[in-house]
Amino acid sequence: MKMNRLEKRFVNGATHSRRVASRAEQLVRTARPQPGQRLLDVGCGNGAVLIRLGRTFGLEVTGVDLDPDQIAVARIAAGDAAEARFVTADAVRLPFADGEFDLVHSSKTTHHVSDWRQALDEMTRVLKPGGRLCYSDFVAPAGRRLPTRRGVDDFARAHALETVECADSPLHCTRVFRRP
């Protein structure tokens, strides 16, 4: 599901983008990224997070977003950053090979996705054995359409993902998982 114009205006604002990129950097830091590793950002939006992660940690970064307009904004923002590439793609059908990435990051994306479990399944599929999935999103207390904290943790158990980091607030779930 694409964001509407008002959401895009808020999300693409410089202040919001810096704040989100700073939080993403803190989360990804817990995954102990190494220079040269490959990171996928699912729901990359305007690319601010991806660009910061690539530059901060020396990563080869790829961002996907369903909205081609957001991908265009991200490409402009990246400028000549050779380590960054952007692809228009749906989170439930990622156009990458199994085990292609060392790290997968997704923040505030799966609540926009029609089948958040399928999106997490795809993120896990493209993650290398031993790789880390850095996940953060809003959660609902209960329900099928929106992610739930229990649903995310049940997904992790079903896929034998080891929880490396866990942080919650009443309506937010943050996890770093390690794929065995």
N, C-alpha and C positions, 0 to 999 in steps of 0.2 A: 504494500500500500504506500503510495507516494504521499509526501507531506503537502499540505495546502500552502498557499502563498504566505499567509501569516506565520505559519510554523517555520517556513524557510527563512523568512526575514529575521525571526528570533534566533534560530539555530545558526544562521550564517553570520550573525553579528560578531564583530571583532572581540568584544568583551566575553561573550558566551563561548566563542571558539577557543580563546586562550584558557578559560577556566576548564573546559572539557578536556583540552589537550593536556593540561597540567594533571588532572585526575587520571587520565589514561597513562601518562608517564609513570605516576606513582604505582598504578596497578601493574603495568608491564614490568616495572623494576623488580617486583616480587617474583617474577618468572625468571629472573637472572638472564636476560638476553645477552648474547655474545655477538660482537661485530661480525658481519657477513651472514648472519642467520637470515632466513626468509620469514617475513611476517605478513599475514593477511588480515586486513581490517574489513570486517563485514558490516556494511552500512556506513561507509566512510564519509558520506555527505560531502562537505566542501573540502575535505582532504586535510584540514588543520591538524587533526590527531595524527594521521599517517605521516605527514611531513615532519612533524616534531619527533615522532618515534624513530623515523629513519635517521634523522640528523643526530639526535641525542645518543642513540645506541649504535649507530653505524650499521643499520639493518638494510637489507634489500626488501622493499615494501611494496605491497600490492593492495589496492583498495577496490572494493566492489560496492556498488549502490544500484538500486533498481531504477533510479531517476537519472536519465541521461543529462538533464540540466545540471544536477549536482556534480556529475562526473566532469562536465565541461568546466564548471567553476573550480573543481579540484585540480584539473590539469593546468589551468591558468595560474592558480596559486603555487603549484609545484615549480613552475618555470622550467629551469634547466636542471632540476634535481634528477640526475640520471638513475638514482636508486629507487625512484618512485614511478609506479605505473598504475593506471586506473582503468577499470573495466565495468561496463554496464552489465549487471547480472542480478539475478534473483537469488536470495539467500537460500531458497529451498532447492536450487539447481545450480550449484557452483561449477563453473567451467574449468575445473582444475583436476589434476590426477590425484589419486589416493596418495596420502603421505607427502604431499608436495611442500608443506610449510612446517617450520620449526615452532612457530608461534601463530596463534589465531587470536585476534582481539575483536570483541563486539560490545559496544556500549549503547544502551538505549535504542536498540534496533528490533529485537525480537517481538516486542509488543506491537510493532507495525506489521509483522509478518503473519500471513494467513494461517500458517502451521508452524508455530515456534519450535515444536519438537523436531520437525523435519529440518528446520534451519540448523538446530544444534547437531542433528545427525550429520548434516553436510559439513559443518565446521569440524566435527570429530573425524570424519572421513578424510578430509584433506590435511589433517594433522599427522606429522610423523610420529612413529613410536618414540616415546620419551619426550614428545613435544608438549607445550603448554597451551591451554585454552584459557584466555583471560576474558571473563564474561561479567557484564554488569547491566542490569535493566530493572525497570519497574516490575513489580509483581502484584498480582491481585490476591486477596485472601483466599479465594476459591474460584473455580471456573475452568472452562476448557479453552476459550479463545486467548486469554491473556496468560502469560507464564505465572506460575505460582512457585513459591520457594520450595515447597515439597515436590512439585513437579520437576523442577530443575535438579534437585538432589536425587530424586528417583531416576531421572534420566542418567545422571552420572553413575549411579550404582549399576544400572542396567548395562552400561557401556564400559564398566570396570574402570572408570576414571577416578583417579586418586585426588582428593581435595587437598590442595597445597595451601590455599588461603581462603578465608571465609569472613565476610563482613555483611551485616544486615542492618537495615533500619525498617521501620514499620511497612513501608511500601517499596522497598528497594532490596535487591539481592545482588551481591558481588561475590564471585568465586574465581579462583584460579585452579584449574584442573590439570593434572598430568596424565597423558595417555600412556598406558603401560607398553 
